[in-house]
Every structure is written in structure tokens, then in C-alpha cells.
Amino acid sequence: MASARQFHQIAGDFTMQNGSIKDPVIAYETWGELNFQKDNAVLLFTGLSPSAHAASSTLDHSTGWWEPMLGKGKPIDTDKYFVICINSLGSCFGSTGPASINPDTGSLYGLDFPVLTIEDIAIGGQAVIESLGIKRLYAVIGASMGAMTALAHSILYPEVAEGLVSISGTARARPFTIAIRSVQREMIRSDPTWNDGVYDSPPSMGMRLARKLGMLSYRSAAEFEQRFGRERVPEERQTGDSFDIDFEVESYLDAHAKKFIGSFDANCYLYLSRAMDLFDVADHGGSVAAGLSRVGAGRAMVIGVETDLLFPIDQQQEIVDGLNNGDREIEFHNLPSLQGHDAFLVDMDRFRPLICDFFNCSMNQPEQLRSI
Amino acid sequence: MASARQFHQIAGDFTMQNGSIKDPVIAYETWGELNFQKDNAVLLFTGLSPSAHAASSTLDHSTGWWEPMLGKGKPIDTDKYFVICINSLGSCFGSTGPASINPDTGSLYGLDFPVLTIEDIAIGGQAVIESLGIKRLYAVIGASMGAMTALAHSILYPEVAEGLVSISGTARARPFTIAIRSVQREMIRSDPTWNDGVYDSPPSMGMRLARKLGMLSYRSAAEFEQRFGRERVPEERQTGDSFDIDFEVESYLDAHAKKFIGSFDANCYLYLSRAMDLFDVADHGGSVAAGLSRVGAGRAMVIGVETDLLFPIDQQQEIVDGLNNGDREIEFHNLPSLQGHDAFLVDMDRFRPLICDFFNCSMNQPEQLRSI
């Protein structure tokens, strides 16, 4: 399959918050063209698991993870903007991470990779846009872990992004989500195949369980109720084992888990997951408010979802309160989507008009009419 | 340690919904005395994991799982009532279950135990009270799985209980909780030590993970926030492994999981967990409303907790709606406790007065004054 993936190598020692690595590479994809004034660039950070392939392009026709939102004539219109999506440092889709070769040893980094932070990921993204000659961004945008990274970027480089879009993110990881992620990591680390981070074949059991718990936290009870109710899988798919898949909701989790295993490296998962725990805007100035006061963007949009179990509305409100300094143009949208934390990937009818407005797209009106 | 545990053996073949077993035993404990009129008996069903030891007594001084609620001068005053707490059929604290010897083979039942239902547990409880010569109950009461069992009992034996108290229960398992339990079961079944249900030592890894996920679902994000925030464990308890316990909330989960391993049999856990999935009052009459219309109790109290992730308030409302037939005296309490599903074990200041009122206890006034 053709790839649109590009790479930026940061030459020499790259200092992370908790160590340093040599000559790391950041993978990214771009859409559209940087204009002459270089003022139409949009930097997109991702959630924990996606690659930089946010949308299809002439180089890679495969559907991207935010396909409905990004492209020609879409809410983030690539006829207008030059969009750069970053594969997070520490991930396994081209960027350097625990699954990469350590040039010092010739072996995989594995657990020798320094403890990763969201700030490290933001710095990696900044290195890419600097390599492209970009000094100012029209906006930095991200959802979930990507929203945390966009916040970190806006704090570390207040002069760079003119706009900030935070979707279902948080200014600091809270104990409930730390606990969920801790259990997910323990599932992986308890899998004998994980073998203290040195494995030839993936720790499938741990990854399967971690993904299933993830699916529980990414959606909502209300959505499950509407989609699955108490429906059983048809008899021909029942195995006769009473603890095997019986209800449709169990089958749904299993299908998603199977897709995930093998596509994501277990050590990378552990590092990115812990990076989310460690994130606290208060590290930049002593309090969340002080940290957020460093954000330079003149415009911000914060979107949250009422049914989000991971980053609920009060955490969106905390971001809004911190950003609301009187000078900044700020919007807050609290969406009644059923799909929980994942709504930004699914509930396009609600997200499309908001993103469109922020990026002054021209499709909003006809799209809304279409969805009626 | 002295035990107050008593046993009732059901002689001969005991027909369950999905098979039959021979001469099963139901373990139970009692407090107080059955009066001459035999109209002061209260039947208490438990959640998934407790034994019948709900409270201490002269025979067993150890603290029971509902110690503050049950005893002399307490909300369920054992000077007034004869209380019987049942160890669920299928559990491992004296009642017959997967961890018991199958008299036909001389080996443990293990996975040969018939698929268990909540109705089977209710029938086991009824056998105990019949063996004690009790024809009418002042009330049947339960929380969580115990509330489901109390509902099942009230439907199967409408003429027995005059009162019904359902705390944080549900009339039918919903897909979100089925999914949580499914992942818990898969954790246990994925542990190599589980060995398809034939193990000498317990599958500790699976049980540890299942309990941790349980703890996440039993409490609430708001409580975790209040108790733990982003507090770290002190340096002397840190191991230096960045994926090991770092935050206090991780330490809390670990401490609870350690207590659970070894105290509860893994196969029993699987059976009781699946029994909850299978529960649907609609099996009795075609709809939840039709099922609940069979309940005979003239008085009912339904208590739910706003922060309960497992059996949220709309499921309490569904029980209330089904019980509210115009003739029945019915109360519904929607409590703002922070402790989620577990609030009935913890938030005594809110639960005590309600239980006291229902059981006409004499302590309510002073107790309320005391808690101010």
C-alpha cells in the first residue's frame, strides 16, 4: 500500500523530560499546501492509538482516522489549510519509540526508552513544523490525548498557534482515568508473553483485555443500551461454552480487540498510557490556572461530551475557566452525544458544524441541510 | 475462629434452571429470634462476593459486611427481627457451588456445575426459610446482586415477603455491565493458572485484575478525585519501575485486589458473574413491567445512588415504575452519595435513616443527631 508518511529526523541528542535519545524520527502526514504567507498551517495531534494517517490523500487512498473531518471541501478544508498530523513520539507508526532500534545498542529500546511525557510529544510536533519552515500556526488541534498534547504545545510555544481546539481532553489526568489505565497496563504486563518488555510475538492476551477495557471507557452505557440491549449472538455463533460470547455486546468488544492486537506495539502502549497519567498543566506554573494562563492562542474552542466517562464535562469546564482570561475569544460546547469519549470519531453531525465554524469552512450550510 | 454459619441441606435432586445437582447445601447465618407469630423474619440476600456473615454475633465476633446496619439497636434491629442472611448458591462460603465436591464424581464440580441463575439463588434462600418453618417474611432485602435476588424471590414467591427493599439493583442486566463482567471473566479465564477451571492454586493474576476492574466500577470518579487526587505514593514505596505503582489510586486498587485473591474461588466468581448477566425480570411474564407486576409485597423501598456506574438511577426508576401498581406503598430514594455502587457499604449517614424508617427502628432520631 502506498504511504503518505513523511519523516523528520531530529539530529543529535534529543532531550526528553526524563532522559535523552539519539537522532529520533517523527513521522507525519500533510494535506494541502502551505501558502506564501505561511499562515494557513494546522497542527493536528492524535489520541493514544492512531497513526498520522488522519485522512486519505492522493498518495494514500486508505481511509484515515478522521476522514470525515479533513480533506477538500471538508470542515478542515485542505484546499484552504496545510494540515500536519503528527505520529506521537513514543508511538509505533514511524516515530521513534520503545519499538524502535536504539542506535547505541542496535537493539529495540523496549523499557530502556525514557519515561515519556505529553510535553515530549508536543516538542516532537514542534520540531516537525519548524523543519517545514512554519513559524505560526492557524491552529493546533487534538482530541483525547491529542487535546492534552495541543494544550502542552500551546503552553510550551505560546507564540506559535493562533487558535487552539481541545476536544474531549483534560488539563490534568484524574485518579479515575489513571486507575483505568493502570489496570490496562497491568493486563499487558501480566501477560507472560510480554516478558518484561522483551517479546518476539505480541502479548495478545494483555493487549486484547486492555483494548476491551478501553472500549468500555471510550463509549457510554447509553450507547451500548441503544445498540445492543440484551441481544444474544445467533445460535450458530454460540460455542456452547457458557462463559464464551453469548451477548452481542461481548461479540462487539471481541471484534474490536481482535483488530487492535498486532496493530499496536505493547511497550508503546504502556509508554503513551503512562504519559497521559503524568500530564498536569499545573506543572507549568504551579496550578492549572497558571499553566493555562501561558497559552498564547487568541482563539480557543473547547468541546466536551456529556457521556464521556474518561474526561467528563467538569474537566472541560476547567480548561475553559483557565483559558478564559478576558482577552481570548473562547467557545465551549458541551455535546449531548451518546458515544462518550469516542464521539469525535463517530458523531459527525454534532462535531462537523463546530469544526467547520472554527475553520471558516464553506460546507456548513449545505451539510446541515443534508443531515436533516 | 468461631463460626455462626448454619447449613440447610436440600435432600435429593435440586432442579436448577439449567440442570440439577444432588443434595445441595445452603449456608446461612441468623440474628435475633423468630417470634411466636413467626412474622418478624427478614431475609437478606448478598452481593456477588460476601458470605452470609453480614454482622457479628455472640457466636462470631468478627465484623460482618453490613455491620453498621444489622444488630441490636441498629437500623435492622435484631432485638425485634429474626434476620437470615443467605450465602448464595454457587458461592464458596459454605453453600454448594463450583468449588464444592460433586457427590456423583467425588471431584469438584468446577465447570460441570450447571449454569447458575439469580432465580436459583432465590430458590435456595426460600428453601432455608421453609426449613426454619417461616411462611411469611416481614421483608426481603438485598443490595446489588442481592437486590436482583430479592426481586426474583418476590416474583417467584409473591405470597411470602410483605416488604421488599431493593438497593442499587436492577430488573435486568444491561449491556454496559454485561460488558464489564465479561471482561472480568475473560481476565480470569485468560490466566494460565485457571487451566479451564481445574486449578490447585488460585488464578491470582486473573482474580487480581478482575477485582481491580470491579473496584473501578463499584466506586465513582468523584470519590477517587476527592480521596486521591493526583497524590503520589511516598518515595520509599516507589520501586523505580515506571509502570509500577506511582499514584496513590494505584496503590489503593492493589491493596483491595490483594485482599480478594485467595478469599474467593475463581470458578464461583465466574458463575455468579454470569448469573447477573442472565437476569431479566422480563423472563417472568414477557416484559419487565409484567415481571414486576407479580411481586406480592405490599410495601417496597427502592434505593439508588446518583453516582452508581453499574446500576444507574434510570434502572432504579424502572424498578419503581414496575412496582408502582397503585395499591403498593412505595418509596424511591435517589441518593447523592459519592461512593457509587458501593455506597450502601460506606455512606451510612445516608442509608441508615432510610433502612431504619423501613424497619421502624427506634434509633433514627439520636443517630441523626449524633451524625450532625
Interface residues (C-beta under 8 A of the other chain):
Chain A: V115 R172 A173 R174 P175 F176 T177 I178 A179 I180 S182 V183 R185 E186 M187 R189 S190 P192 M205 R208 L209 K212 L213 M215 L216 S220 A221 F224 E225 R227 F228 G229 R230 S242 F243 D246 F247 E248 V249 E250 L253 L270 R274 D277 D280 L309 P312
Chain B: V115 R172 A173 R174 P175 F176 T177 I178 A179 I180 S182 V183 R185 E186 M187 R189 S190 P192 M205 R208 L209 K212 L213 M215 L216 S220 A221 F224 E225 R227 F228 G229 R230 S242 F243 D246 F247 E248 V249 E250 L253 L270 R274 D277 D280 L309 P312
